[in-house]
Amino acid sequence: VGSEMCIRDRYQLDRGAKKEVLSVYAYLEQHPEYHITVNGHTDNVGTVSYNHILSEKRSRAVARELIRLGLSKSRISWSGKGRDFPVASNDTETGRRQNRRVSFILSKP
């Protein structure tokens, strides 16, 4: 789920993020052999503790939406990664925006 959902200090899903999550849900419904891990991420602004909590809230928000759509809780796990795995430089607002995200890992148990 891209940076549109992950505005600084926010973890609620906007309309665009819900649409992306719906696509993931539809894929998982068509492929019941997969489980999903949802990872929340942040930029490097703020304390390590604050960012870990925020990233956890981001991942949980996506997991809750998947559950609300009907995906079994037993197929979902989530965690907050904080600022530990940036995909861009945190030296610019553009880079920080890219780092505020939720990522998915699909796996077969």
N, C-alpha and C positions, 0 to 999 in steps of 0.2 A: 504494500500500500504506500503510495508515494507521499511526497512532502506536502501535498494539499491537505491531507488529513493531519499531518504532524506539524502544525504551526507551533512555534515555541510555547512551551508550557501547556499544550493541549493534548488531549488523548481521545476526545470524542470523535466519532466517525461522521464526516460530512457526507453529502449525497454522493459525491464521486467515489469516496472510499467505500461506501456501502455497495456501490455498483461493482467495484473491483472484488470485494469480498463475495458478492453474489456469484461472480464468475468462478471464483475458486470453489465455492460451495457446489456449483453445478458440475464442475470437473470431478470433485470428490464423490458426488452422488453417482456419477457415471463410472467411477473407479473405486469401488468399495474396498479394494485391497490396500488402499493407501491410508496412512495416518498423516496428520499434519502437525508440525511444530511451528508455532508463531513466535517470532523473536522481535521484541521492541528495541529501538535504538534512539539515541539522542545525539545532539552535538556536544561540544565540550564546555558550553557555558553553564555555570553553576557547579555545585559541589558534586563529588563522586556519588555521595549518598542520594542527593536530590535526583540526579540523572538516573540512577538505578531504579528508584521508585517510579519516576515518570515513565521510563521504558517498560517497566512491569505493567503499569496502567495501560499503556498503548497496546501491548500484546494481549492483555486480558480483554480489552474492549473489542478487539478483532475476534478473539475466541468466543466471547459472549454473543457476538453477532452470528457467527457460524452455528452456535448452539441454538440461537433464536430461529435461525432458518431451518433447523431440523437435523443438523449433524450431531451424531452421538458424541457425548462427552468423552467416551472411551477412545475416540479416534483423534482427540485433540490434546496437545500439551502446549504450554507457553512459558516464556521466560523473558526477563528484561536483561538486556546486554549493556545497558547504560551507554557510555561513550567509547567503549572499548574496541569497536569494530567499524571505524569510519570508512566510508566509501569515497570520500572527497576531503579536501583540505578544510580544516575548521578556521582558516585564516580569513575567509571571506564569507559574506552572508549567503552567497550562492552555494558554497560548499557546506556550510552549516545546515542550510535548508535540505540539501541532499542527504545529510546524515540523520535528519529527523525522519525516521521511517519505521515501517514494520516489514519484516521479510518472512518468507515461508520456506519450510523444508518439508518435502513430501517423502515418505519412506514406507517401506513394507515391513511390518513387524516380524 
